[in-house]
Amino acid sequence: IPKLNGYSLRSPKVEVVTADAFTWLAESDRKFDLAYVDFPDPNNYSVGKLYTTHFYKRLASHLNPGGLFVVQSSSPLAARQSFWCVVSSIEAAGLKVLPYHVYVPSFGEWGFALAGKEAPQLGARLPFPTRFLDSEELARMEHFPADMSRLKVEVNKLFDQVLVRYFQDDW
């Protein structure tokens, strides 16, 4: 499998952290330019705490100036309440969010939230050549048709994890 990603995880620019993120962020003073947050689905309260305003504030405190993080946020099509709850929770933590979605062959329509202290942008131009992604596809990723459009939802808080309930209802 390392051949598929060009041995990218061996780069000295990459640090992979395998730990309880909630605890690790509380104990660490490390700062990041970019964090990829790929947690399990919030199907219980132990995992749901990783999708709370409390967690997002803690994560944001570890970003360098101009830093960003991206969160896998479930399917805006199959789990619409859950997806928009993640986006709303990040916003409620005082961050700027760019929600987007892509079709992932092994998962279907899947959503993500790109966030930071400053408004993130996917950009009209890519800084490097890609095989499939172009400016038109980037624009499509930010567009949500009616069946995936934004819903008014509650915010996921540490001591009121509505996301776990939304996730159970959605799936």
Buried (B, 14 or more C-beta within 10 A) or exposed (E): EEEEEEEEEEEEEEEEEEEEBBEBBEEEEEEBEBBEBEEEBBBEEEBBBBBBBBBBBBBBEBBEEEBBBBBBBBBBBBBBBBBBBBBBBBBBBEBBBBBBBEEEEEEEBBBBBBBBBEEBEBEEEEEEEEEEEEEEEBEEBEEBEEEBEEBEBBBBBEEEBBBBBBBEEBE
